[in-house]
Amino acid sequence: MKIAFEKIAFADFTAWAEQDRKIHKRIVALIMDIMRDPRQGIGKPEPLRHELHGYWSRRINDEHRLVYRVETETITIIACKHHYE
C-alpha cells in the first residue's frame, strides 16, 4: 500500500519530528501498523461517523489522533494532531 498525506497532516507530521520525537516515532509506528491492517492493530482503531464517515482514527496519545482514509491501494493521512478537526 502507498501512503499519502494531506498538506496539513504532512506539516504536522514534520513538526512532530522537530517538537516531540516520541510522538513522531509513535505516528510512524501507527502508520506501519496501518499498512499491515488498516482496521485492526495498535492505537485502538475506530471508524469515524457523521461528517467523517469513511475515515478511521487511531490514538497517538490521550490528546492526539491519527485520522486516515483507506482506499484501494492508498492510505491517506488526514490529520496527526488534536482530535477530529
DODRENZA-625116 format. One record per atom (N, C-alpha, C): x, y, z; residue number from 1; residue in three letters. Coordinates in nm, 4 decimals, padded with zeros to 6 digits. Layout:
! residues N
<rec><u>X</u><v>Y</v><w>Z</w><k>NUM</k><r>ALA</r></rec>
...
//
This chain:
! residues 85
<rec><u>00.0834</u><v>-00.1199</v><w>00.0000</w><k>1</k><r>MET</r></rec>
<rec><u>00.0000</u><v>00.0000</v><w>00.0000</w><k>1</k><r>MET</r></rec>
<rec><u>00.0867</u><v>00.1248</v><w>00.0000</w><k>1</k><r>MET</r></rec>
<rec><u>00.0337</u><v>00.2273</v><w>-00.0611</w><k>2</k><r>LYS</r></rec>
<rec><u>00.1020</u><v>00.3555</v><w>-00.0690</w><k>2</k><r>LYS</r></rec>
<rec><u>00.0465</u><v>00.4479</v><w>00.0398</w><k>2</k><r>LYS</r></rec>
<rec><u>00.1328</u><v>00.5304</v><w>00.0967</w><k>3</k><r>ILE</r></rec>
<rec><u>00.0926</u><v>00.6288</v><w>00.1976</w><k>3</k><r>ILE</r></rec>
<rec><u>00.0956</u><v>00.7678</v><w>00.1341</w><k>3</k><r>ILE</r></rec>
<rec><u>-00.0121</u><v>00.8425</v><w>00.1542</w><k>4</k><r>ALA</r></rec>
<rec><u>-00.0196</u><v>00.9814</v><w>00.1085</w><k>4</k><r>ALA</r></rec>
<rec><u>-00.0604</u><v>01.0680</v><w>00.2272</w><k>4</k><r>ALA</r></rec>
<rec><u>-00.0191</u><v>01.1933</v><w>00.2240</w><k>5</k><r>PHE</r></rec>
<rec><u>-00.0528</u><v>01.2884</v><w>00.3305</w><k>5</k><r>PHE</r></rec>
<rec><u>-00.1280</u><v>01.4066</v><w>00.2712</w><k>5</k><r>PHE</r></rec>
<rec><u>-00.2329</u><v>01.4503</v><w>00.3400</w><k>6</k><r>GLU</r></rec>
<rec><u>-00.2903</u><v>01.5813</v><w>00.3101</w><k>6</k><r>GLU</r></rec>
<rec><u>-00.1845</u><v>01.6840</v><w>00.3514</w><k>6</k><r>GLU</r></rec>
<rec><u>-00.1880</u><v>01.8008</v><w>00.2917</w><k>7</k><r>LYS</r></rec>
<rec><u>-00.0848</u><v>01.9024</v><w>00.3161</w><k>7</k><r>LYS</r></rec>
<rec><u>-00.0705</u><v>01.9363</v><w>00.4646</w><k>7</k><r>LYS</r></rec>
<rec><u>-00.1824</u><v>01.9613</v><w>00.5332</w><k>8</k><r>ILE</r></rec>
<rec><u>-00.1764</u><v>01.9987</v><w>00.6752</w><k>8</k><r>ILE</r></rec>
<rec><u>-00.1259</u><v>01.8827</v><w>00.7603</w><k>8</k><r>ILE</r></rec>
<rec><u>-00.1630</u><v>01.7609</v><w>00.7248</w><k>9</k><r>ALA</r></rec>
<rec><u>-00.1176</u><v>01.6438</v><w>00.8002</w><k>9</k><r>ALA</r></rec>
<rec><u>00.0335</u><v>01.6268</v><w>00.7864</w><k>9</k><r>ALA</r></rec>
<rec><u>00.0863</u><v>01.6508</v><w>00.6663</w><k>10</k><r>PHE</r></rec>
<rec><u>00.2307</u><v>01.6384</v><w>00.6477</w><k>10</k><r>PHE</r></rec>
<rec><u>00.3046</u><v>01.7469</v><w>00.7251</w><k>10</k><r>PHE</r></rec>
<rec><u>00.2490</u><v>01.8665</v><w>00.7290</w><k>11</k><r>ALA</r></rec>
<rec><u>00.3102</u><v>01.9751</v><w>00.8070</w><k>11</k><r>ALA</r></rec>
<rec><u>00.3135</u><v>01.9383</v><w>00.9548</w><k>11</k><r>ALA</r></rec>
<rec><u>00.2046</u><v>01.8811</v><w>01.0054</w><k>12</k><r>ASP</r></rec>
<rec><u>00.2012</u><v>01.8381</v><w>01.1454</w><k>12</k><r>ASP</r></rec>
<rec><u>00.3004</u><v>01.7250</v><w>01.1700</w><k>12</k><r>ASP</r></rec>
<rec><u>00.3080</u><v>01.6308</v><w>01.0770</w><k>13</k><r>PHE</r></rec>
<rec><u>00.3992</u><v>01.5167</v><w>01.0894</w><k>13</k><r>PHE</r></rec>
<rec><u>00.5444</u><v>01.5641</v><w>01.0987</w><k>13</k><r>PHE</r></rec>
<rec><u>00.5830</u><v>01.6558</v><w>01.0124</w><k>14</k><r>THR</r></rec>
<rec><u>00.7203</u><v>01.7065</v><w>01.0167</w><k>14</k><r>THR</r></rec>
<rec><u>00.7439</u><v>01.7936</v><w>01.1403</w><k>14</k><r>THR</r></rec>
<rec><u>00.6405</u><v>01.8647</v><w>01.1852</w><k>15</k><r>ALA</r></rec>
<rec><u>00.6543</u><v>01.9450</v><w>01.3074</w><k>15</k><r>ALA</r></rec>
<rec><u>00.6788</u><v>01.8546</v><w>01.4278</w><k>15</k><r>ALA</r></rec>
<rec><u>00.6111</u><v>01.7393</v><w>01.4325</w><k>16</k><r>TRP</r></rec>
<rec><u>00.6343</u><v>01.6460</v><w>01.5434</w><k>16</k><r>TRP</r></rec>
<rec><u>00.7795</u><v>01.5988</v><w>01.5448</w><k>16</k><r>TRP</r></rec>
<rec><u>00.8396</u><v>01.5810</v><w>01.4285</w><k>17</k><r>ALA</r></rec>
<rec><u>00.9790</u><v>01.5365</v><w>01.4218</w><k>17</k><r>ALA</r></rec>
<rec><u>01.0710</u><v>01.6364</v><w>01.4915</w><k>17</k><r>ALA</r></rec>
<rec><u>01.0363</u><v>01.7638</v><w>01.4859</w><k>18</k><r>GLU</r></rec>
<rec><u>01.1172</u><v>01.8672</v><w>01.5495</w><k>18</k><r>GLU</r></rec>
<rec><u>01.0777</u><v>01.8917</v><w>01.6949</w><k>18</k><r>GLU</r></rec>
<rec><u>00.9480</u><v>01.8816</v><w>01.7255</w><k>19</k><r>GLN</r></rec>
<rec><u>00.8980</u><v>01.9195</v><w>01.8575</w><k>19</k><r>GLN</r></rec>
<rec><u>00.8990</u><v>01.8060</v><w>01.9590</w><k>19</k><r>GLN</r></rec>
<rec><u>00.8641</u><v>01.6859</v><w>01.9144</w><k>20</k><r>ASP</r></rec>
<rec><u>00.8495</u><v>01.5746</v><w>02.0087</w><k>20</k><r>ASP</r></rec>
<rec><u>00.8789</u><v>01.4427</v><w>01.9373</w><k>20</k><r>ASP</r></rec>
<rec><u>01.0023</u><v>01.3976</v><w>01.9496</w><k>21</k><r>ARG</r></rec>
<rec><u>01.0453</u><v>01.2753</v><w>01.8794</w><k>21</k><r>ARG</r></rec>
<rec><u>00.9652</u><v>01.1528</v><w>01.9227</w><k>21</k><r>ARG</r></rec>
<rec><u>00.9232</u><v>01.1486</v><w>02.0483</w><k>22</k><r>LYS</r></rec>
<rec><u>00.8471</u><v>01.0334</v><w>02.0969</w><k>22</k><r>LYS</r></rec>
<rec><u>00.7132</u><v>01.0223</v><w>02.0232</w><k>22</k><r>LYS</r></rec>
<rec><u>00.6433</u><v>01.1332</v><w>02.0090</w><k>23</k><r>ILE</r></rec>
<rec><u>00.5163</u><v>01.1322</v><w>01.9363</w><k>23</k><r>ILE</r></rec>
<rec><u>00.5402</u><v>01.1008</v><w>01.7889</w><k>23</k><r>ILE</r></rec>
<rec><u>00.6450</u><v>01.1571</v><w>01.7314</w><k>24</k><r>HIS</r></rec>
<rec><u>00.6771</u><v>01.1295</v><w>01.5911</w><k>24</k><r>HIS</r></rec>
<rec><u>00.7013</u><v>00.9800</v><w>01.5695</w><k>24</k><r>HIS</r></rec>
<rec><u>00.7765</u><v>00.9172</v><w>01.6590</w><k>25</k><r>LYS</r></rec>
<rec><u>00.8018</u><v>00.7730</v><w>01.6481</w><k>25</k><r>LYS</r></rec>
<rec><u>00.6731</u><v>00.6931</v><w>01.6631</w><k>25</k><r>LYS</r></rec>
<rec><u>00.5840</u><v>00.7387</v><w>01.7495</w><k>26</k><r>ARG</r></rec>
<rec><u>00.4546</u><v>00.6715</v><w>01.7676</w><k>26</k><r>ARG</r></rec>
<rec><u>00.3718</u><v>00.6800</v><w>01.6386</w><k>26</k><r>ARG</r></rec>
<rec><u>00.3724</u><v>00.7957</v><w>01.5742</w><k>27</k><r>ILE</r></rec>
<rec><u>00.2989</u><v>00.8120</v><w>01.4485</w><k>27</k><r>ILE</r></rec>
<rec><u>00.3553</u><v>00.7191</v><w>01.3415</w><k>27</k><r>ILE</r></rec>
<rec><u>00.4869</u><v>00.7108</v><w>01.3329</w><k>28</k><r>VAL</r></rec>
<rec><u>00.5499</u><v>00.6199</v><w>01.2360</w><k>28</k><r>VAL</r></rec>
<rec><u>00.5080</u><v>00.4759</v><w>01.2647</w><k>28</k><r>VAL</r></rec>
<rec><u>00.5076</u><v>00.4363</v><w>01.3920</w><k>29</k><r>ALA</r></rec>
<rec><u>00.4662</u><v>00.3003</v><w>01.4290</w><k>29</k><r>ALA</r></rec>
<rec><u>00.3199</u><v>00.2759</v><w>01.3912</w><k>29</k><r>ALA</r></rec>
<rec><u>00.2343</u><v>00.3747</v><w>01.4135</w><k>30</k><r>LEU</r></rec>
<rec><u>00.0934</u><v>00.3609</v><w>01.3760</w><k>30</k><r>LEU</r></rec>
<rec><u>00.0781</u><v>00.3456</v><w>01.2249</w><k>30</k><r>LEU</r></rec>
<rec><u>00.1509</u><v>00.4253</v><w>01.1492</w><k>31</k><r>ILE</r></rec>
<rec><u>00.1428</u><v>00.4165</v><w>01.0028</w><k>31</k><r>ILE</r></rec>
<rec><u>00.1897</u><v>00.2794</v><w>00.9544</w><k>31</k><r>ILE</r></rec>
<rec><u>00.2971</u><v>00.2289</v><w>01.0115</w><k>32</k><r>MET</r></rec>
<rec><u>00.3450</u><v>00.0951</v><w>00.9736</w><k>32</k><r>MET</r></rec>
<rec><u>00.2395</u><v>-00.0103</v><w>01.0050</w><k>32</k><r>MET</r></rec>
<rec><u>00.1730</u><v>00.0036</v><w>01.1187</w><k>33</k><r>ASP</r></rec>
<rec><u>00.0687</u><v>-00.0913</v><w>01.1571</w><k>33</k><r>ASP</r></rec>
<rec><u>-00.0534</u><v>-00.0789</v><w>01.0657</w><k>33</k><r>ASP</r></rec>
<rec><u>-00.0867</u><v>00.0418</v><w>01.0264</w><k>34</k><r>ILE</r></rec>
<rec><u>-00.1979</u><v>00.0631</v><w>00.9332</w><k>34</k><r>ILE</r></rec>
<rec><u>-00.1677</u><v>-00.0049</v><w>00.8000</w><k>34</k><r>ILE</r></rec>
<rec><u>-00.0431</u><v>-00.0006</v><w>00.7567</w><k>35</k><r>MET</r></rec>
<rec><u>-00.0058</u><v>-00.0660</v><w>00.6313</w><k>35</k><r>MET</r></rec>
<rec><u>-00.0265</u><v>-00.2173</v><w>00.6398</w><k>35</k><r>MET</r></rec>
<rec><u>-00.0063</u><v>-00.2748</v><w>00.7576</w><k>36</k><r>ARG</r></rec>
<rec><u>-00.0288</u><v>-00.4188</v><w>00.7760</w><k>36</k><r>ARG</r></rec>
<rec><u>-00.1776</u><v>-00.4513</v><w>00.7743</w><k>36</k><r>ARG</r></rec>
<rec><u>-00.2557</u><v>-00.3727</v><w>00.8483</w><k>37</k><r>ASP</r></rec>
<rec><u>-00.4008</u><v>-00.3932</v><w>00.8552</w><k>37</k><r>ASP</r></rec>
<rec><u>-00.4660</u><v>-00.2614</v><w>00.8952</w><k>37</k><r>ASP</r></rec>
<rec><u>-00.5331</u><v>-00.1947</v><w>00.8026</w><k>38</k><r>PRO</r></rec>
<rec><u>-00.5891</u><v>-00.0622</v><w>00.8300</w><k>38</k><r>PRO</r></rec>
<rec><u>-00.6989</u><v>-00.0590</v><w>00.9363</w><k>38</k><r>PRO</r></rec>
<rec><u>-00.7597</u><v>-00.1730</v><w>00.9648</w><k>39</k><r>ARG</r></rec>
<rec><u>-00.8763</u><v>-00.1728</v><w>01.0535</w><k>39</k><r>ARG</r></rec>
<rec><u>-00.8542</u><v>-00.2422</v><w>01.1871</w><k>39</k><r>ARG</r></rec>
<rec><u>-00.7354</u><v>-00.2945</v><w>01.2099</w><k>40</k><r>GLN</r></rec>
<rec><u>-00.7027</u><v>-00.3605</v><w>01.3364</w><k>40</k><r>GLN</r></rec>
<rec><u>-00.5598</u><v>-00.3259</v><w>01.3739</w><k>40</k><r>GLN</r></rec>
<rec><u>-00.5289</u><v>-00.3370</v><w>01.5041</w><k>41</k><r>GLY</r></rec>
<rec><u>-00.3914</u><v>-00.3160</v><w>01.5472</w><k>41</k><r>GLY</r></rec>
<rec><u>-00.3805</u><v>-00.2190</v><w>01.6625</w><k>41</k><r>GLY</r></rec>
<rec><u>-00.2643</u><v>-00.1556</v><w>01.6726</w><k>42</k><r>ILE</r></rec>
<rec><u>-00.2355</u><v>-00.0665</v><w>01.7841</w><k>42</k><r>ILE</r></rec>
<rec><u>-00.3085</u><v>00.0672</v><w>01.7678</w><k>42</k><r>ILE</r></rec>
<rec><u>-00.3265</u><v>00.1366</v><w>01.8782</w><k>43</k><r>GLY</r></rec>
<rec><u>-00.3871</u><v>00.2691</v><w>01.8752</w><k>43</k><r>GLY</r></rec>
<rec><u>-00.5388</u><v>00.2690</v><w>01.8777</w><k>43</k><r>GLY</r></rec>
<rec><u>-00.5973</u><v>00.1548</v><w>01.9060</w><k>44</k><r>LYS</r></rec>
<rec><u>-00.7434</u><v>00.1411</v><w>01.9135</w><k>44</k><r>LYS</r></rec>
<rec><u>-00.8124</u><v>00.1989</v><w>01.7888</w><k>44</k><r>LYS</r></rec>
<rec><u>-00.7932</u><v>00.1346</v><w>01.6730</w><k>45</k><r>PRO</r></rec>
<rec><u>-00.8565</u><v>00.1848</v><w>01.5502</w><k>45</k><r>PRO</r></rec>
<rec><u>-01.0086</u><v>00.1867</v><w>01.5616</w><k>45</k><r>PRO</r></rec>
<rec><u>-01.0680</u><v>00.2950</v><w>01.5137</w><k>46</k><r>GLU</r></rec>
<rec><u>-01.2137</u><v>00.3022</v><w>01.5145</w><k>46</k><r>GLU</r></rec>
<rec><u>-01.2632</u><v>00.3796</v><w>01.3929</w><k>46</k><r>GLU</r></rec>
<rec><u>-01.3710</u><v>00.3304</v><w>01.3318</w><k>47</k><r>PRO</r></rec>
<rec><u>-01.4294</u><v>00.4043</v><w>01.2194</w><k>47</k><r>PRO</r></rec>
<rec><u>-01.4988</u><v>00.5297</v><w>01.2720</w><k>47</k><r>PRO</r></rec>
<rec><u>-01.4849</u><v>00.6375</v><w>01.1981</w><k>48</k><r>LEU</r></rec>
<rec><u>-01.5485</u><v>00.7626</v><w>01.2389</w><k>48</k><r>LEU</r></rec>
<rec><u>-01.6876</u><v>00.7719</v><w>01.1777</w><k>48</k><r>LEU</r></rec>
<rec><u>-01.7708</u><v>00.8560</v><w>01.2386</w><k>49</k><r>ARG</r></rec>
<rec><u>-01.9099</u><v>00.8665</v><w>01.1953</w><k>49</k><r>ARG</r></rec>
<rec><u>-01.9431</u><v>01.0095</v><w>01.1554</w><k>49</k><r>ARG</r></rec>
<rec><u>-02.0658</u><v>01.0265</v><w>01.1157</w><k>50</k><r>HIS</r></rec>
<rec><u>-02.1214</u><v>01.1570</v><w>01.0792</w><k>50</k><r>HIS</r></rec>
<rec><u>-02.0444</u><v>01.2179</v><w>00.9629</w><k>50</k><r>HIS</r></rec>
<rec><u>-01.9972</u><v>01.3424</v><w>00.9753</w><k>51</k><r>GLU</r></rec>
<rec><u>-01.9309</u><v>01.4079</v><w>00.8622</w><k>51</k><r>GLU</r></rec>
<rec><u>-01.7961</u><v>01.3449</v><w>00.8278</w><k>51</k><r>GLU</r></rec>
<rec><u>-01.7421</u><v>01.2624</v><w>00.9159</w><k>52</k><r>LEU</r></rec>
<rec><u>-01.6152</u><v>01.1938</v><w>00.8878</w><k>52</k><r>LEU</r></rec>
<rec><u>-01.6367</u><v>01.0460</v><w>00.8550</w><k>52</k><r>LEU</r></rec>
<rec><u>-01.7579</u><v>01.0113</v><w>00.8149</w><k>53</k><r>HIS</r></rec>
<rec><u>-01.7885</u><v>00.8741</v><w>00.7745</w><k>53</k><r>HIS</r></rec>
<rec><u>-01.6936</u><v>00.8324</v><w>00.6612</w><k>53</k><r>HIS</r></rec>
<rec><u>-01.6376</u><v>00.7139</v><w>00.6734</w><k>54</k><r>GLY</r></rec>
<rec><u>-01.5412</u><v>00.6662</v><w>00.5745</w><k>54</k><r>GLY</r></rec>
<rec><u>-01.3969</u><v>00.6838</v><w>00.6185</w><k>54</k><r>GLY</r></rec>
<rec><u>-01.3758</u><v>00.7566</v><w>00.7272</w><k>55</k><r>TYR</r></rec>
<rec><u>-01.2425</u><v>00.7778</v><w>00.7824</w><k>55</k><r>TYR</r></rec>
<rec><u>-01.2254</u><v>00.6915</v><w>00.9067</w><k>55</k><r>TYR</r></rec>
<rec><u>-01.1005</u><v>00.6693</v><w>00.9434</w><k>56</k><r>TRP</r></rec>
<rec><u>-01.0661</u><v>00.5935</v><w>01.0635</w><k>56</k><r>TRP</r></rec>
<rec><u>-00.9749</u><v>00.6781</v><w>01.1499</w><k>56</k><r>TRP</r></rec>
<rec><u>-00.9691</u><v>00.6457</v><w>01.2792</w><k>57</k><r>SER</r></rec>
<rec><u>-00.8739</u><v>00.7134</v><w>01.3678</w><k>57</k><r>SER</r></rec>
<rec><u>-00.8044</u><v>00.6113</v><w>01.4562</w><k>57</k><r>SER</r></rec>
<rec><u>-00.6853</u><v>00.6486</v><w>01.4990</w><k>58</k><r>ARG</r></rec>
<rec><u>-00.6083</u><v>00.5725</v><w>01.5974</w><k>58</k><r>ARG</r></rec>
<rec><u>-00.5511</u><v>00.6708</v><w>01.6973</w><k>58</k><r>ARG</r></rec>
<rec><u>-00.5375</u><v>00.6251</v><w>01.8198</w><k>59</k><r>ARG</r></rec>
<rec><u>-00.4837</u><v>00.7107</v><w>01.9254</w><k>59</k><r>ARG</r></rec>
<rec><u>-00.3319</u><v>00.7220</v><w>01.9138</w><k>59</k><r>ARG</r></rec>
<rec><u>-00.2846</u><v>00.8449</v><w>01.9074</w><k>60</k><r>ILE</r></rec>
<rec><u>-00.1410</u><v>00.8703</v><w>01.9192</w><k>60</k><r>ILE</r></rec>
<rec><u>-00.1084</u><v>00.8755</v><w>02.0678</w><k>60</k><r>ILE</r></rec>
<rec><u>-00.1876</u><v>00.9530</v><w>02.1405</w><k>61</k><r>ASN</r></rec>
<rec><u>-00.1825</u><v>00.9597</v><w>02.2869</w><k>61</k><r>ASN</r></rec>
<rec><u>-00.3202</u><v>01.0061</v><w>02.3343</w><k>61</k><r>ASN</r></rec>
<rec><u>-00.3324</u><v>01.0473</v><w>02.4585</w><k>62</k><r>ASP</r></rec>
<rec><u>-00.4634</u><v>01.0889</v><w>02.5098</w><k>62</k><r>ASP</r></rec>
<rec><u>-00.5196</u><v>01.2116</v><w>02.4373</w><k>62</k><r>ASP</r></rec>
<rec><u>-00.4318</u><v>01.2973</v><w>02.3897</w><k>63</k><r>GLU</r></rec>
<rec><u>-00.4757</u><v>01.4229</v><w>02.3289</w><k>63</k><r>GLU</r></rec>
<rec><u>-00.4879</u><v>01.4174</v><w>02.1769</w><k>63</k><r>GLU</r></rec>
<rec><u>-00.4014</u><v>01.3435</v><w>02.1106</w><k>64</k><r>HIS</r></rec>
<rec><u>-00.3906</u><v>01.3488</v><w>01.9646</w><k>64</k><r>HIS</r></rec>
<rec><u>-00.4351</u><v>01.2189</v><w>01.8982</w><k>64</k><r>HIS</r></rec>
<rec><u>-00.4910</u><v>01.2340</v><w>01.7771</w><k>65</k><r>ARG</r></rec>
<rec><u>-00.5376</u><v>01.1204</v><w>01.6985</w><k>65</k><r>ARG</r></rec>
<rec><u>-00.4778</u><v>01.1258</v><w>01.5584</w><k>65</k><r>ARG</r></rec>
<rec><u>-00.4530</u><v>01.0085</v><w>01.5033</w><k>66</k><r>LEU</r></rec>
<rec><u>-00.4140</u><v>00.9940</v><w>01.3637</w><k>66</k><r>LEU</r></rec>
<rec><u>-00.5418</u><v>00.9606</v><w>01.2874</w><k>66</k><r>LEU</r></rec>
<rec><u>-00.5810</u><v>01.0467</v><w>01.1951</w><k>67</k><r>VAL</r></rec>
<rec><u>-00.7030</u><v>01.0259</v><w>01.1167</w><k>67</k><r>VAL</r></rec>
<rec><u>-00.6607</u><v>00.9933</v><w>00.9740</w><k>67</k><r>VAL</r></rec>
<rec><u>-00.7209</u><v>00.8878</v><w>00.9184</w><k>68</k><r>TYR</r></rec>
<rec><u>-00.6812</u><v>00.8422</v><w>00.7854</w><k>68</k><r>TYR</r></rec>
<rec><u>-00.7995</u><v>00.7841</v><w>00.7098</w><k>68</k><r>TYR</r></rec>
<rec><u>-00.7809</u><v>00.7735</v><w>00.5782</w><k>69</k><r>ARG</r></rec>
<rec><u>-00.8808</u><v>00.7146</v><w>00.4893</w><k>69</k><r>ARG</r></rec>
<rec><u>-00.8134</u><v>00.6003</v><w>00.4137</w><k>69</k><r>ARG</r></rec>
<rec><u>-00.8829</u><v>00.4898</v><w>00.4031</w><k>70</k><r>VAL</r></rec>
<rec><u>-00.8309</u><v>00.3727</v><w>00.3329</w><k>70</k><r>VAL</r></rec>
<rec><u>-00.8987</u><v>00.3642</v><w>00.1972</w><k>70</k><r>VAL</r></rec>
<rec><u>-00.8185</u><v>00.3622</v><w>00.0929</w><k>71</k><r>GLU</r></rec>
<rec><u>-00.8688</u><v>00.3431</v><w>-00.0423</w><k>71</k><r>GLU</r></rec>
<rec><u>-00.8064</u><v>00.2156</v><w>-00.0969</w><k>71</k><r>GLU</r></rec>
<rec><u>-00.8324</u><v>00.1814</v><w>-00.2195</w><k>72</k><r>THR</r></rec>
<rec><u>-00.7882</u><v>00.0545</v><w>-00.2765</w><k>72</k><r>THR</r></rec>
<rec><u>-00.6391</u><v>00.0291</v><w>-00.2557</w><k>72</k><r>THR</r></rec>
<rec><u>-00.5552</u><v>00.1183</v><w>-00.3001</w><k>73</k><r>GLU</r></rec>
<rec><u>-00.4104</u><v>00.0999</v><w>-00.2904</w><k>73</k><r>GLU</r></rec>
<rec><u>-00.3412</u><v>00.2099</v><w>-00.2109</w><k>73</k><r>GLU</r></rec>
<rec><u>-00.4181</u><v>00.3009</v><w>-00.1526</w><k>74</k><r>THR</r></rec>
<rec><u>-00.3597</u><v>00.4166</v><w>-00.0850</w><k>74</k><r>THR</r></rec>
<rec><u>-00.4235</u><v>00.4389</v><w>00.0514</w><k>74</k><r>THR</r></rec>
<rec><u>-00.3381</u><v>00.4709</v><w>00.1472</w><k>75</k><r>ILE</r></rec>
<rec><u>-00.3838</u><v>00.5172</v><w>00.2780</w><k>75</k><r>ILE</r></rec>
<rec><u>-00.3487</u><v>00.6656</v><w>00.2840</w><k>75</k><r>ILE</r></rec>
<rec><u>-00.4497</u><v>00.7491</v><w>00.3022</w><k>76</k><r>THR</r></rec>
<rec><u>-00.4278</u><v>00.8932</v><w>00.3071</w><k>76</k><r>THR</r></rec>
<rec><u>-00.4391</u><v>00.9408</v><w>00.4510</w><k>76</k><r>THR</r></rec>
<rec><u>-00.3307</u><v>01.0001</v><w>00.5004</w><k>77</k><r>ILE</r></rec>
<rec><u>-00.3285</u><v>01.0558</v><w>00.6355</w><k>77</k><r>ILE</r></rec>
<rec><u>-00.3910</u><v>01.1950</v><w>00.6281</w><k>77</k><r>ILE</r></rec>
<rec><u>-00.4970</u><v>01.2137</v><w>00.7039</w><k>78</k><r>ILE</r></rec>
<rec><u>-00.5720</u><v>01.3389</v><w>00.7013</w><k>78</k><r>ILE</r></rec>
<rec><u>-00.5251</u><v>01.4336</v><w>00.8116</w><k>78</k><r>ILE</r></rec>
<rec><u>-00.4949</u><v>01.3782</v><w>00.9294</w><k>79</k><r>ALA</r></rec>
<rec><u>-00.4534</u><v>01.4603</v><w>01.0434</w><k>79</k><r>ALA</r></rec>
<rec><u>-00.3705</u><v>01.3761</v><w>01.1390</w><k>79</k><r>ALA</r></rec>
<rec><u>-00.2777</u><v>01.4406</v><w>01.2066</w><k>80</k><r>CYS</r></rec>
<rec><u>-00.1999</u><v>01.3709</v><w>01.3096</w><k>80</k><r>CYS</r></rec>
<rec><u>-00.1746</u><v>01.4630</v><w>01.4292</w><k>80</k><r>CYS</r></rec>
<rec><u>-00.2689</u><v>01.5524</v><w>01.4515</w><k>81</k><r>LYS</r></rec>
<rec><u>-00.2611</u><v>01.6434</v><w>01.5655</w><k>81</k><r>LYS</r></rec>
<rec><u>-00.4029</u><v>01.6731</v><w>01.6127</w><k>81</k><r>LYS</r></rec>
<rec><u>-00.4208</u><v>01.6802</v><w>01.7420</w><k>82</k><r>HIS</r></rec>
<rec><u>-00.5504</u><v>01.7092</v><w>01.8043</w><k>82</k><r>HIS</r></rec>
<rec><u>-00.6493</u><v>01.5963</v><w>01.7790</w><k>82</k><r>HIS</r></rec>
<rec><u>-00.7769</u><v>01.6264</v><w>01.7979</w><k>83</k><r>HIS</r></rec>
<rec><u>-00.8822</u><v>01.5291</v><w>01.7688</w><k>83</k><r>HIS</r></rec>
<rec><u>-00.9330</u><v>01.5542</v><w>01.6277</w><k>83</k><r>HIS</r></rec>
<rec><u>-01.0550</u><v>01.5251</v><w>01.6030</w><k>84</k><r>TYR</r></rec>
<rec><u>-01.1100</u><v>01.5221</v><w>01.4676</w><k>84</k><r>TYR</r></rec>
<rec><u>-01.1454</u><v>01.6608</v><w>01.4171</w><k>84</k><r>TYR</r></rec>
<rec><u>-01.0482</u><v>01.7295</v><w>01.3597</w><k>85</k><r>GLU</r></rec>
<rec><u>-01.0716</u><v>01.8652</v><w>01.3082</w><k>85</k><r>GLU</r></rec>
<rec><u>-01.0633</u><v>01.8659</v><w>01.1576</w><k>85</k><r>GLU</r></rec>
//
